[in-house]
C-alpha cells in the first residue's frame, strides 16, 4: 500500500520526497522496526550510503546486546585475557 505525503506537507517540512523517504527509513531503523539492509532499500540507497545517513543523524549503526558482550568476554577469556 503506497503512502502519500502531500506536496504541501513536504513543503511545510522543508523536504523533498527523497529526503522524506530517507528520513522515514532512518527513523524506522532507529526504532528497530527495520534492519539495516531493508531500511537502506526503502531509502533507495546502498548499505554504505545509508550508514552515512545514519552517522549524519547520530543514529548508532551497531547495537550490541548483552548476549553479544557476554560472547565477546567469553572469547577473550578463552584467549587468556
mmCIF file of the N, C-alpha and C atoms, coordinates in Angstrom:
data_MODEL
# 
_entry.id   MODEL 
# 
loop_
_atom_site.group_PDB 
_atom_site.id 
_atom_site.type_symbol 
_atom_site.label_atom_id 
_atom_site.label_alt_id 
_atom_site.label_comp_id 
_atom_site.label_asym_id 
_atom_site.label_entity_id 
_atom_site.label_seq_id 
_atom_site.pdbx_PDB_ins_code 
_atom_site.Cartn_x 
_atom_site.Cartn_y 
_atom_site.Cartn_z 
_atom_site.occupancy 
_atom_site.B_iso_or_equiv 
_atom_site.pdbx_formal_charge 
_atom_site.auth_seq_id 
_atom_site.auth_comp_id 
_atom_site.auth_asym_id 
_atom_site.auth_atom_id 
_atom_site.pdbx_PDB_model_num 
ATOM 1   N N  . UNK A 1 1  ? 0.844  -1.170  0.000  1.00 0.00 ? 1  UNK A N  1 
ATOM 2   C CA . UNK A 1 1  ? 0.000  0.000   0.000  1.00 0.00 ? 1  UNK A CA 1 
ATOM 3   C C  . UNK A 1 1  ? 0.894  1.240   0.000  1.00 0.00 ? 1  UNK A C  1 
ATOM 4   N N  . UNK A 1 2  ? 0.778  2.064   -0.997 1.00 0.00 ? 2  UNK A N  1 
ATOM 5   C CA . UNK A 1 2  ? 1.603  3.278   -1.070 1.00 0.00 ? 2  UNK A CA 1 
ATOM 6   C C  . UNK A 1 2  ? 1.198  4.284   0.014  1.00 0.00 ? 2  UNK A C  1 
ATOM 7   N N  . UNK A 1 3  ? 2.179  4.993   0.516  1.00 0.00 ? 3  UNK A N  1 
ATOM 8   C CA . UNK A 1 3  ? 1.934  6.083   1.454  1.00 0.00 ? 3  UNK A CA 1 
ATOM 9   C C  . UNK A 1 3  ? 2.090  7.382   0.673  1.00 0.00 ? 3  UNK A C  1 
ATOM 10  N N  . UNK A 1 4  ? 1.116  8.238   0.815  1.00 0.00 ? 4  UNK A N  1 
ATOM 11  C CA . UNK A 1 4  ? 1.147  9.503   0.074  1.00 0.00 ? 4  UNK A CA 1 
ATOM 12  C C  . UNK A 1 4  ? 1.360  10.642  1.056  1.00 0.00 ? 4  UNK A C  1 
ATOM 13  N N  . UNK A 1 5  ? 2.394  11.423  0.795  1.00 0.00 ? 5  UNK A N  1 
ATOM 14  C CA . UNK A 1 5  ? 2.660  12.624  1.575  1.00 0.00 ? 5  UNK A CA 1 
ATOM 15  C C  . UNK A 1 5  ? 2.434  13.791  0.629  1.00 0.00 ? 5  UNK A C  1 
ATOM 16  N N  . UNK A 1 6  ? 1.529  14.648  0.986  1.00 0.00 ? 6  UNK A N  1 
ATOM 17  C CA . UNK A 1 6  ? 1.169  15.743  0.083  1.00 0.00 ? 6  UNK A CA 1 
ATOM 18  C C  . UNK A 1 6  ? 2.345  16.690  -0.133 1.00 0.00 ? 6  UNK A C  1 
ATOM 19  N N  . UNK A 1 7  ? 2.328  17.349  -1.273 1.00 0.00 ? 7  UNK A N  1 
ATOM 20  C CA . UNK A 1 7  ? 3.354  18.350  -1.573 1.00 0.00 ? 7  UNK A CA 1 
ATOM 21  C C  . UNK A 1 7  ? 3.340  19.447  -0.513 1.00 0.00 ? 7  UNK A C  1 
ATOM 22  N N  . UNK A 1 8  ? 2.164  19.780  -0.029 1.00 0.00 ? 8  UNK A N  1 
ATOM 23  C CA . UNK A 1 8  ? 2.032  20.814  0.996  1.00 0.00 ? 8  UNK A CA 1 
ATOM 24  C C  . UNK A 1 8  ? 2.759  20.400  2.277  1.00 0.00 ? 8  UNK A C  1 
ATOM 25  N N  . UNK A 1 9  ? 2.589  19.146  2.681  1.00 0.00 ? 9  UNK A N  1 
ATOM 26  C CA . UNK A 1 9  ? 3.256  18.649  3.883  1.00 0.00 ? 9  UNK A CA 1 
ATOM 27  C C  . UNK A 1 9  ? 4.763  18.635  3.697  1.00 0.00 ? 9  UNK A C  1 
ATOM 28  N N  . UNK A 1 10 ? 5.212  18.183  2.532  1.00 0.00 ? 10 UNK A N  1 
ATOM 29  C CA . UNK A 1 10 ? 6.655  18.180  2.252  1.00 0.00 ? 10 UNK A CA 1 
ATOM 30  C C  . UNK A 1 10 ? 7.204  19.595  2.279  1.00 0.00 ? 10 UNK A C  1 
ATOM 31  N N  . UNK A 1 11 ? 6.453  20.511  1.719  1.00 0.00 ? 11 UNK A N  1 
ATOM 32  C CA . UNK A 1 11 ? 6.874  21.914  1.680  1.00 0.00 ? 11 UNK A CA 1 
ATOM 33  C C  . UNK A 1 11 ? 6.968  22.467  3.106  1.00 0.00 ? 11 UNK A C  1 
ATOM 34  N N  . UNK A 1 12 ? 5.968  22.162  3.934  1.00 0.00 ? 12 UNK A N  1 
ATOM 35  C CA . UNK A 1 12 ? 5.992  22.623  5.328  1.00 0.00 ? 12 UNK A CA 1 
ATOM 36  C C  . UNK A 1 12 ? 7.177  22.045  6.082  1.00 0.00 ? 12 UNK A C  1 
ATOM 37  N N  . UNK A 1 13 ? 7.521  20.823  5.773  1.00 0.00 ? 13 UNK A N  1 
ATOM 38  C CA . UNK A 1 13 ? 8.661  20.169  6.425  1.00 0.00 ? 13 UNK A CA 1 
ATOM 39  C C  . UNK A 1 13 ? 9.990  20.624  5.835  1.00 0.00 ? 13 UNK A C  1 
ATOM 40  N N  . UNK A 1 14 ? 9.926  21.302  4.693  1.00 0.00 ? 14 UNK A N  1 
ATOM 41  C CA . UNK A 1 14 ? 11.151 21.748  4.037  1.00 0.00 ? 14 UNK A CA 1 
ATOM 42  C C  . UNK A 1 14 ? 11.953 20.597  3.469  1.00 0.00 ? 14 UNK A C  1 
ATOM 43  N N  . UNK A 1 15 ? 11.233 19.576  2.981  1.00 0.00 ? 15 UNK A N  1 
ATOM 44  C CA . UNK A 1 15 ? 11.897 18.373  2.484  1.00 0.00 ? 15 UNK A CA 1 
ATOM 45  C C  . UNK A 1 15 ? 11.421 18.032  1.077  1.00 0.00 ? 15 UNK A C  1 
ATOM 46  N N  . UNK A 1 16 ? 12.315 17.386  0.349  1.00 0.00 ? 16 UNK A N  1 
ATOM 47  C CA . UNK A 1 16 ? 11.910 16.798  -0.918 1.00 0.00 ? 16 UNK A CA 1 
ATOM 48  C C  . UNK A 1 16 ? 11.330 15.423  -0.629 1.00 0.00 ? 16 UNK A C  1 
ATOM 49  N N  . UNK A 1 17 ? 10.728 14.815  -1.638 1.00 0.00 ? 17 UNK A N  1 
ATOM 50  C CA . UNK A 1 17 ? 10.186 13.470  -1.463 1.00 0.00 ? 17 UNK A CA 1 
ATOM 51  C C  . UNK A 1 17 ? 11.298 12.495  -1.079 1.00 0.00 ? 17 UNK A C  1 
ATOM 52  N N  . UNK A 1 18 ? 12.436 12.598  -1.757 1.00 0.00 ? 18 UNK A N  1 
ATOM 53  C CA . UNK A 1 18 ? 13.567 11.708  -1.471 1.00 0.00 ? 18 UNK A CA 1 
ATOM 54  C C  . UNK A 1 18 ? 14.063 11.892  -0.037 1.00 0.00 ? 18 UNK A C  1 
ATOM 55  N N  . UNK A 1 19 ? 14.200 13.147  0.395  1.00 0.00 ? 19 UNK A N  1 
ATOM 56  C CA . UNK A 1 19 ? 14.656 13.402  1.765  1.00 0.00 ? 19 UNK A CA 1 
ATOM 57  C C  . UNK A 1 19 ? 13.686 12.806  2.790  1.00 0.00 ? 19 UNK A C  1 
ATOM 58  N N  . UNK A 1 20 ? 12.395 12.898  2.509  1.00 0.00 ? 20 UNK A N  1 
ATOM 59  C CA . UNK A 1 20 ? 11.389 12.350  3.427  1.00 0.00 ? 20 UNK A CA 1 
ATOM 60  C C  . UNK A 1 20 ? 11.493 10.833  3.506  1.00 0.00 ? 20 UNK A C  1 
ATOM 61  N N  . UNK A 1 21 ? 11.689 10.190  2.376  1.00 0.00 ? 21 UNK A N  1 
ATOM 62  C CA . UNK A 1 21 ? 11.803 8.724   2.372  1.00 0.00 ? 21 UNK A CA 1 
ATOM 63  C C  . UNK A 1 21 ? 13.050 8.290   3.141  1.00 0.00 ? 21 UNK A C  1 
ATOM 64  N N  . UNK A 1 22 ? 14.151 8.996   2.953  1.00 0.00 ? 22 UNK A N  1 
ATOM 65  C CA . UNK A 1 22 ? 15.383 8.671   3.683  1.00 0.00 ? 22 UNK A CA 1 
ATOM 66  C C  . UNK A 1 22 ? 15.169 8.875   5.180  1.00 0.00 ? 22 UNK A C  1 
ATOM 67  N N  . UNK A 1 23 ? 14.519 9.973   5.531  1.00 0.00 ? 23 UNK A N  1 
ATOM 68  C CA . UNK A 1 23 ? 14.252 10.252  6.948  1.00 0.00 ? 23 UNK A CA 1 
ATOM 69  C C  . UNK A 1 23 ? 13.381 9.161   7.568  1.00 0.00 ? 23 UNK A C  1 
ATOM 70  N N  . UNK A 1 24 ? 12.357 8.743   6.866  1.00 0.00 ? 24 UNK A N  1 
ATOM 71  C CA . UNK A 1 24 ? 11.471 7.679   7.362  1.00 0.00 ? 24 UNK A CA 1 
ATOM 72  C C  . UNK A 1 24 ? 12.254 6.381   7.539  1.00 0.00 ? 24 UNK A C  1 
ATOM 73  N N  . UNK A 1 25 ? 13.092 6.041   6.566  1.00 0.00 ? 25 UNK A N  1 
ATOM 74  C CA . UNK A 1 25 ? 13.891 4.816   6.658  1.00 0.00 ? 25 UNK A CA 1 
ATOM 75  C C  . UNK A 1 25 ? 14.834 4.870   7.860  1.00 0.00 ? 25 UNK A C  1 
ATOM 76  N N  . UNK A 1 26 ? 15.457 6.021   8.074  1.00 0.00 ? 26 UNK A N  1 
ATOM 77  C CA . UNK A 1 26 ? 16.369 6.164   9.216  1.00 0.00 ? 26 UNK A CA 1 
ATOM 78  C C  . UNK A 1 26 ? 15.612 6.019   10.529 1.00 0.00 ? 26 UNK A C  1 
ATOM 79  N N  . UNK A 1 27 ? 14.458 6.620   10.611 1.00 0.00 ? 27 UNK A N  1 
ATOM 80  C CA . UNK A 1 27 ? 13.669 6.551   11.855 1.00 0.00 ? 27 UNK A CA 1 
ATOM 81  C C  . UNK A 1 27 ? 13.143 5.134   12.108 1.00 0.00 ? 27 UNK A C  1 
ATOM 82  N N  . UNK A 1 28 ? 12.766 4.434   11.062 1.00 0.00 ? 28 UNK A N  1 
ATOM 83  C CA . UNK A 1 28 ? 12.321 3.039   11.232 1.00 0.00 ? 28 UNK A CA 1 
ATOM 84  C C  . UNK A 1 28 ? 13.475 2.161   11.698 1.00 0.00 ? 28 UNK A C  1 
ATOM 85  N N  . UNK A 1 29 ? 14.670 2.416   11.173 1.00 0.00 ? 29 UNK A N  1 
ATOM 86  C CA . UNK A 1 29 ? 15.845 1.674   11.629 1.00 0.00 ? 29 UNK A CA 1 
ATOM 87  C C  . UNK A 1 29 ? 16.130 2.009   13.089 1.00 0.00 ? 29 UNK A C  1 
ATOM 88  N N  . UNK A 1 30 ? 16.096 3.291   13.436 1.00 0.00 ? 30 UNK A N  1 
ATOM 89  C CA . UNK A 1 30 ? 16.379 3.721   14.805 1.00 0.00 ? 30 UNK A CA 1 
ATOM 90  C C  . UNK A 1 30 ? 15.384 3.130   15.803 1.00 0.00 ? 30 UNK A C  1 
ATOM 91  N N  . UNK A 1 31 ? 14.137 2.981   15.384 1.00 0.00 ? 31 UNK A N  1 
ATOM 92  C CA . UNK A 1 31 ? 13.098 2.410   16.246 1.00 0.00 ? 31 UNK A CA 1 
ATOM 93  C C  . UNK A 1 31 ? 13.139 0.881   16.252 1.00 0.00 ? 31 UNK A C  1 
ATOM 94  N N  . UNK A 1 32 ? 14.113 0.323   15.535 1.00 0.00 ? 32 UNK A N  1 
ATOM 95  C CA . UNK A 1 32 ? 14.287 -1.133  15.413 1.00 0.00 ? 32 UNK A CA 1 
ATOM 96  C C  . UNK A 1 32 ? 13.080 -1.811  14.778 1.00 0.00 ? 32 UNK A C  1 
ATOM 97  N N  . UNK A 1 33 ? 12.432 -1.091  13.867 1.00 0.00 ? 33 UNK A N  1 
ATOM 98  C CA . UNK A 1 33 ? 11.315 -1.650  13.101 1.00 0.00 ? 33 UNK A CA 1 
ATOM 99  C C  . UNK A 1 33 ? 11.817 -2.285  11.807 1.00 0.00 ? 33 UNK A C  1 
ATOM 100 N N  . UNK A 1 34 ? 12.980 -1.806  11.317 1.00 0.00 ? 34 UNK A N  1 
ATOM 101 C CA . UNK A 1 34 ? 13.620 -2.371  10.128 1.00 0.00 ? 34 UNK A CA 1 
ATOM 102 C C  . UNK A 1 34 ? 15.092 -2.607  10.420 1.00 0.00 ? 34 UNK A C  1 
ATOM 103 N N  . UNK A 1 35 ? 15.622 -3.696  9.890  1.00 0.00 ? 35 UNK A N  1 
ATOM 104 C CA . UNK A 1 35 ? 17.055 -3.944  9.954  1.00 0.00 ? 35 UNK A CA 1 
ATOM 105 C C  . UNK A 1 35 ? 17.753 -3.055  8.934  1.00 0.00 ? 35 UNK A C  1 
ATOM 106 N N  . UNK A 1 36 ? 19.065 -3.035  8.989  1.00 0.00 ? 36 UNK A N  1 
ATOM 107 C CA . UNK A 1 36 ? 19.866 -2.122  8.171  1.00 0.00 ? 36 UNK A CA 1 
ATOM 108 C C  . UNK A 1 36 ? 19.577 -2.250  6.676  1.00 0.00 ? 36 UNK A C  1 
ATOM 109 N N  . UNK A 1 37 ? 19.678 -3.456  6.132  1.00 0.00 ? 37 UNK A N  1 
ATOM 110 C CA . UNK A 1 37 ? 19.524 -3.615  4.689  1.00 0.00 ? 37 UNK A CA 1 
ATOM 111 C C  . UNK A 1 37 ? 18.109 -3.268  4.205  1.00 0.00 ? 37 UNK A C  1 
ATOM 112 N N  . UNK A 1 38 ? 17.043 -3.745  4.857  1.00 0.00 ? 38 UNK A N  1 
ATOM 113 C CA . UNK A 1 38 ? 15.708 -3.340  4.405  1.00 0.00 ? 38 UNK A CA 1 
ATOM 114 C C  . UNK A 1 38 ? 15.489 -1.822  4.493  1.00 0.00 ? 38 UNK A C  1 
ATOM 115 N N  . UNK A 1 39 ? 16.041 -1.188  5.514  1.00 0.00 ? 39 UNK A N  1 
ATOM 116 C CA . UNK A 1 39 ? 15.903 0.264   5.641  1.00 0.00 ? 39 UNK A CA 1 
ATOM 117 C C  . UNK A 1 39 ? 16.661 0.966   4.513  1.00 0.00 ? 39 UNK A C  1 
ATOM 118 N N  . UNK A 1 40 ? 17.840 0.460   4.188  1.00 0.00 ? 40 UNK A N  1 
ATOM 119 C CA . UNK A 1 40 ? 18.616 1.037   3.083  1.00 0.00 ? 40 UNK A CA 1 
ATOM 120 C C  . UNK A 1 40 ? 17.860 0.892   1.762  1.00 0.00 ? 40 UNK A C  1 
ATOM 121 N N  . UNK A 1 41 ? 17.246 -0.274  1.551  1.00 0.00 ? 41 UNK A N  1 
ATOM 122 C CA . UNK A 1 41 ? 16.470 -0.478  0.321  1.00 0.00 ? 41 UNK A CA 1 
ATOM 123 C C  . UNK A 1 41 ? 15.280 0.473   0.270  1.00 0.00 ? 41 UNK A C  1 
ATOM 124 N N  . UNK A 1 42 ? 14.596 0.654   1.408  1.00 0.00 ? 42 UNK A N  1 
ATOM 125 C CA . UNK A 1 42 ? 13.482 1.588   1.450  1.00 0.00 ? 42 UNK A CA 1 
ATOM 126 C C  . UNK A 1 42 ? 13.942 2.990   1.065  1.00 0.00 ? 42 UNK A C  1 
ATOM 127 N N  . UNK A 1 43 ? 15.119 3.361   1.533  1.00 0.00 ? 43 UNK A N  1 
ATOM 128 C CA . UNK A 1 43 ? 15.679 4.682   1.231  1.00 0.00 ? 43 UNK A CA 1 
ATOM 129 C C  . UNK A 1 43 ? 16.208 4.771   -0.197 1.00 0.00 ? 43 UNK A C  1 
ATOM 130 N N  . UNK A 1 44 ? 16.292 3.627   -0.886 1.00 0.00 ? 44 UNK A N  1 
ATOM 131 C CA . UNK A 1 44 ? 16.828 3.624   -2.251 1.00 0.00 ? 44 UNK A CA 1 
ATOM 132 C C  . UNK A 1 44 ? 18.326 3.851   -2.280 1.00 0.00 ? 44 UNK A C  1 
ATOM 133 N N  . UNK A 1 45 ? 19.003 3.320   -1.265 1.00 0.00 ? 45 UNK A N  1 
ATOM 134 C CA . UNK A 1 45 ? 20.442 3.548   -1.125 1.00 0.00 ? 45 UNK A CA 1 
ATOM 135 C C  . UNK A 1 45 ? 21.180 2.234   -0.948 1.00 0.00 ? 45 UNK A C  1 
ATOM 136 N N  . UNK A 1 46 ? 22.490 2.306   -1.177 1.00 0.00 ? 46 UNK A N  1 
ATOM 137 C CA . UNK A 1 46 ? 23.339 1.163   -0.834 1.00 0.00 ? 46 UNK A CA 1 
ATOM 138 C C  . UNK A 1 46 ? 23.481 1.138   0.679  1.00 0.00 ? 46 UNK A C  1 
ATOM 139 N N  . UNK A 1 47 ? 23.980 0.039   1.197  1.00 0.00 ? 47 UNK A N  1 
ATOM 140 C CA . UNK A 1 47 ? 24.185 -0.082  2.639  1.00 0.00 ? 47 UNK A CA 1 
ATOM 141 C C  . UNK A 1 47 ? 25.149 0.986   3.136  1.00 0.00 ? 47 UNK A C  1 
ATOM 142 N N  . UNK A 1 48 ? 26.221 1.211   2.403  1.00 0.00 ? 48 UNK A N  1 
ATOM 143 C CA . UNK A 1 48 ? 27.232 2.194   2.807  1.00 0.00 ? 48 UNK A CA 1 
ATOM 144 C C  . UNK A 1 48 ? 26.645 3.604   2.791  1.00 0.00 ? 48 UNK A C  1 
ATOM 145 N N  . UNK A 1 49 ? 25.878 3.933   1.754  1.00 0.00 ? 49 UNK A N  1 
ATOM 146 C CA . UNK A 1 49 ? 25.248 5.248   1.692  1.00 0.00 ? 49 UNK A CA 1 
ATOM 147 C C  . UNK A 1 49 ? 24.293 5.448   2.870  1.00 0.00 ? 49 UNK A C  1 
ATOM 148 N N  . UNK A 1 50 ? 23.516 4.397   3.168  1.00 0.00 ? 50 UNK A N  1 
ATOM 149 C CA . UNK A 1 50 ? 22.555 4.501   4.255  1.00 0.00 ? 50 UNK A CA 1 
ATOM 150 C C  . UNK A 1 50 ? 23.273 4.642   5.596  1.00 0.00 ? 50 UNK A C  1 
ATOM 151 N N  . UNK A 1 51 ? 24.359 3.913   5.777  1.00 0.00 ? 51 UNK A N  1 
ATOM 152 C CA . UNK A 1 51 ? 25.138 4.051   7.011  1.00 0.00 ? 51 UNK A CA 1 
ATOM 153 C C  . UNK A 1 51 ? 25.615 5.497   7.168  1.00 0.00 ? 51 UNK A C  1 
ATOM 154 N N  . UNK A 1 52 ? 25.986 6.123   6.066  1.00 0.00 ? 52 UNK A N  1 
ATOM 155 C CA . UNK A 1 52 ? 26.392 7.535   6.107  1.00 0.00 ? 52 UNK A CA 1 
ATOM 156 C C  . UNK A 1 52 ? 25.264 8.432   6.587  1.00 0.00 ? 52 UNK A C  1 
ATOM 157 N N  . UNK A 1 53 ? 24.051 8.142   6.139  1.00 0.00 ? 53 UNK A N  1 
ATOM 158 C CA . UNK A 1 53 ? 22.889 8.912   6.591  1.00 0.00 ? 53 UNK A CA 1 
ATOM 159 C C  . UNK A 1 53 ? 22.646 8.709   8.078  1.00 0.00 ? 53 UNK A C  1 
ATOM 160 N N  . UNK A 1 54 ? 22.816 7.487   8.551  1.00 0.00 ? 54 UNK A N  1 
ATOM 161 C CA . UNK A 1 54 ? 22.647 7.214   9.977  1.00 0.00 ? 54 UNK A CA 1 
ATOM 162 C C  . UNK A 1 54 ? 23.698 7.969   10.792 1.00 0.00 ? 54 UNK A C  1 
ATOM 163 N N  . UNK A 1 55 ? 24.922 7.973   10.316 1.00 0.00 ? 55 UNK A N  1 
ATOM 164 C CA . UNK A 1 55 ? 26.005 8.674   11.009 1.00 0.00 ? 55 UNK A CA 1 
ATOM 165 C C  . UNK A 1 55 ? 25.697 10.165  11.078 1.00 0.00 ? 55 UNK A C  1 
ATOM 166 N N  . UNK A 1 56 ? 25.213 10.747  9.980  1.00 0.00 ? 56 UNK A N  1 
ATOM 167 C CA . UNK A 1 56 ? 24.860 12.173  9.970  1.00 0.00 ? 56 UNK A CA 1 
ATOM 168 C C  . UNK A 1 56 ? 23.815 12.486  11.033 1.00 0.00 ? 56 UNK A C  1 
ATOM 169 N N  . UNK A 1 57 ? 22.931 11.546  11.291 1.00 0.00 ? 57 UNK A N  1 
ATOM 170 C CA . UNK A 1 57 ? 21.851 11.740  12.269 1.00 0.00 ? 57 UNK A CA 1 
ATOM 171 C C  . UNK A 1 57 ? 22.230 11.251  13.665 1.00 0.00 ? 57 UNK A C  1 
ATOM 172 N N  . UNK A 1 58 ? 23.466 10.804  13.809 1.00 0.00 ? 58 UNK A N  1 
ATOM 173 C CA . UNK A 1 58 ? 23.978 10.270  15.073 1.00 0.00 ? 58 UNK A CA 1 
ATOM 174 C C  . UNK A 1 58 ? 23.128 9.094   15.573 1.00 0.00 ? 58 UNK A C  1 
ATOM 175 N N  . UNK A 1 59 ? 22.712 8.252   14.631 1.00 0.00 ? 59 UNK A N  1 
ATOM 176 C CA . UNK A 1 59 ? 21.968 7.040   14.953 1.00 0.00 ? 59 UNK A CA 1 
ATOM 177 C C  . UNK A 1 59 ? 22.965 5.886   14.924 1.00 0.00 ? 59 UNK A C  1 
ATOM 178 N N  . UNK A 1 60 ? 23.131 5.166   16.034 1.00 0.00 ? 60 UNK A N  1 
ATOM 179 C CA . UNK A 1 60 ? 24.097 4.062   16.069 1.00 0.00 ? 60 UNK A CA 1 
ATOM 180 C C  . UNK A 1 60 ? 23.769 2.992   15.030 1.00 0.00 ? 60 UNK A C  1 
ATOM 181 N N  . UNK A 1 61 ? 24.789 2.560   14.306 1.00 0.00 ? 61 UNK A N  1 
ATOM 182 C CA . UNK A 1 61 ? 24.614 1.533   13.287 1.00 0.00 ? 61 UNK A CA 1 
ATOM 183 C C  . UNK A 1 61 ? 24.588 0.156   13.940 1.00 0.00 ? 61 UNK A C  1 
ATOM 184 N N  . UNK A 1 62 ? 25.502 -0.058  14.867 1.00 0.00 ? 62 UNK A N  1 
ATOM 185 C CA . UNK A 1 62 ? 25.604 -1.345  15.540 1.00 0.00 ? 62 UNK A CA 1 
ATOM 186 C C  . UNK A 1 62 ? 25.147 -1.181  16.981 1.00 0.00 ? 62 UNK A C  1 
ATOM 187 N N  . UNK A 1 63 ? 24.317 -2.090  17.422 1.00 0.00 ? 63 UNK A N  1 
ATOM 188 C CA . UNK A 1 63 ? 23.773 -2.038  18.772 1.00 0.00 ? 63 UNK A CA 1 
ATOM 189 C C  . UNK A 1 63 ? 23.993 -3.383  19.453 1.00 0.00 ? 63 UNK A C  1 
ATOM 190 N N  . UNK A 1 64 ? 25.182 -3.534  20.024 1.00 0.00 ? 64 UNK A N  1 
ATOM 191 C CA . UNK A 1 64 ? 25.471 -4.812  20.660 1.00 0.00 ? 64 UNK A CA 1 
ATOM 192 C C  . UNK A 1 64 ? 24.528 -5.071  21.829 1.00 0.00 ? 64 UNK A C  1 
ATOM 193 N N  . UNK A 1 65 ? 24.144 -6.325  21.961 1.00 0.00 ? 65 UNK A N  1 
ATOM 194 C CA . UNK A 1 65 ? 23.268 -6.736  23.058 1.00 0.00 ? 65 UNK A CA 1 
ATOM 195 C C  . UNK A 1 65 ? 24.117 -7.250  24.204 1.00 0.00 ? 65 UNK A C  1 
ATOM 196 N N  . UNK A 1 66 ? 23.480 -7.504  25.329 1.00 0.00 ? 66 UNK A N  1 
ATOM 197 C CA . UNK A 1 66 ? 24.175 -8.086  26.469 1.00 0.00 ? 66 UNK A CA 1 
ATOM 198 C C  . UNK A 1 66 ? 24.729 -9.461  26.091 1.00 0.00 ? 66 UNK A C  1 
ATOM 199 N N  . UNK A 1 67 ? 23.979 -10.195 25.292 1.00 0.00 ? 67 UNK A N  1 
ATOM 200 C CA . UNK A 1 67 ? 24.444 -11.511 24.826 1.00 0.00 ? 67 UNK A CA 1 
ATOM 201 C C  . UNK A 1 67 ? 25.718 -11.362 23.992 1.00 0.00 ? 67 UNK A C  1 
ATOM 202 N N  . UNK A 1 68 ? 25.762 -10.343 23.120 1.00 0.00 ? 68 UNK A N  1 
ATOM 203 C CA . UNK A 1 68 ? 26.972 -10.088 22.323 1.00 0.00 ? 68 UNK A CA 1 
ATOM 204 C C  . UNK A 1 68 ? 28.165 -9.824  23.236 1.00 0.00 ? 68 UNK A C  1 
ATOM 205 N N  . UNK A 1 69 ? 27.947 -8.992  24.244 1.00 0.00 ? 69 UNK A N  1 
ATOM 206 C CA . UNK A 1 69 ? 29.019 -8.659  25.177 1.00 0.00 ? 69 UNK A CA 1 
ATOM 207 C C  . UNK A 1 69 ? 29.503 -9.906  25.916 1.00 0.00 ? 69 UNK A C  1 
ATOM 208 N N  . UNK A 1 70 ? 28.569 -10.727 26.368 1.00 0.00 ? 70 UNK A N  1 
ATOM 209 C CA . UNK A 1 70 ? 28.946 -11.956 27.075 1.00 0.00 ? 70 UNK A CA 1 
ATOM 210 C C  . UNK A 1 70 ? 29.757 -12.889 26.175 1.00 0.00 ? 70 UNK A C  1 
ATOM 211 N N  . UNK A 1 71 ? 29.378 -12.993 24.904 1.00 0.00 ? 71 UNK A N  1 
ATOM 212 C CA . UNK A 1 71 ? 30.127 -13.832 23.959 1.00 0.00 ? 71 UNK A CA 1 
ATOM 213 C C  . UNK A 1 71 ? 31.532 -13.285 23.746 1.00 0.00 ? 71 UNK A C  1 
ATOM 214 N N  . UNK A 1 72 ? 31.647 -11.963 23.634 1.00 0.00 ? 72 UNK A N  1 
ATOM 215 C CA . UNK A 1 72 ? 32.969 -11.348 23.456 1.00 0.00 ? 72 UNK A CA 1 
ATOM 216 C C  . UNK A 1 72 ? 33.846 -11.579 24.684 1.00 0.00 ? 72 UNK A C  1 
ATOM 217 N N  . UNK A 1 73 ? 33.262 -11.430 25.864 1.00 0.00 ? 73 UNK A N  1 
ATOM 218 C CA . UNK A 1 73 ? 34.021 -11.650 27.101 1.00 0.00 ? 73 UNK A CA 1 
ATOM 219 C C  . UNK A 1 73 ? 34.472 -13.102 27.201 1.00 0.00 ? 73 UNK A C  1 
ATOM 220 N N  . UNK A 1 74 ? 33.612 -14.046 26.835 1.00 0.00 ? 74 UNK A N  1 
ATOM 221 C CA . UNK A 1 74 ? 33.978 -15.468 26.865 1.00 0.00 ? 74 UNK A CA 1 
ATOM 222 C C  . UNK A 1 74 ? 35.110 -15.749 25.889 1.00 0.00 ? 74 UNK A C  1 
ATOM 223 N N  . UNK A 1 75 ? 35.056 -15.130 24.713 1.00 0.00 ? 75 UNK A N  1 
ATOM 224 C CA . UNK A 1 75 ? 36.110 -15.320 23.712 1.00 0.00 ? 75 UNK A CA 1 
ATOM 225 C C  . UNK A 1 75 ? 37.431 -14.766 24.231 1.00 0.00 ? 75 UNK A C  1 
ATOM 226 N N  . UNK A 1 76 ? 37.406 -13.627 24.893 1.00 0.00 ? 76 UNK A N  1 
ATOM 227 C CA . UNK A 1 76 ? 38.629 -13.048 25.452 1.00 0.00 ? 76 UNK A CA 1 
ATOM 228 C C  . UNK A 1 76 ? 39.204 -13.944 26.553 1.00 0.00 ? 76 UNK A C  1 
ATOM 229 N N  . UNK A 1 77 ? 38.320 -14.501 27.382 1.00 0.00 ? 77 UNK A N  1 
ATOM 230 C CA . UNK A 1 77 ? 38.792 -15.420 28.438 1.00 0.00 ? 77 UNK A CA 1 
ATOM 231 C C  . UNK A 1 77 ? 39.465 -16.649 27.832 1.00 0.00 ? 77 UNK A C  1 
ATOM 232 N N  . UNK A 1 78 ? 38.864 -17.173 26.751 1.00 0.00 ? 78 UNK A N  1 
ATOM 233 C CA . UNK A 1 78 ? 39.465 -18.356 26.090 1.00 0.00 ? 78 UNK A CA 1 
ATOM 234 C C  . UNK A 1 78 ? 40.836 -18.021 25.528 1.00 0.00 ? 78 UNK A C  1 
ATOM 235 N N  . UNK A 1 79 ? 41.045 -16.774 25.149 1.00 0.00 ? 79 UNK A N  1 
ATOM 236 C CA . UNK A 1 79 ? 42.338 -16.346 24.607 1.00 0.00 ? 79 UNK A CA 1 
ATOM 237 C C  . UNK A 1 79 ? 43.328 -15.972 25.706 1.00 0.00 ? 79 UNK A C  1 
ATOM 238 N N  . UNK A 1 80 ? 42.866 -16.009 26.947 1.00 0.00 ? 80 UNK A N  1 
ATOM 239 C CA . UNK A 1 80 ? 43.766 -15.750 28.071 1.00 0.00 ? 80 UNK A CA 1 
ATOM 240 C C  . UNK A 1 80 ? 43.812 -14.288 28.497 1.00 0.00 ? 80 UNK A C  1 
ATOM 241 N N  . UNK A 1 81 ? 42.846 -13.521 28.107 1.00 0.00 ? 81 UNK A N  1 
ATOM 242 C CA . UNK A 1 81 ? 42.825 -12.098 28.517 1.00 0.00 ? 81 UNK A CA 1 
ATOM 243 C C  . UNK A 1 81 ? 41.935 -11.894 29.707 1.00 0.00 ? 81 UNK A C  1 
# 
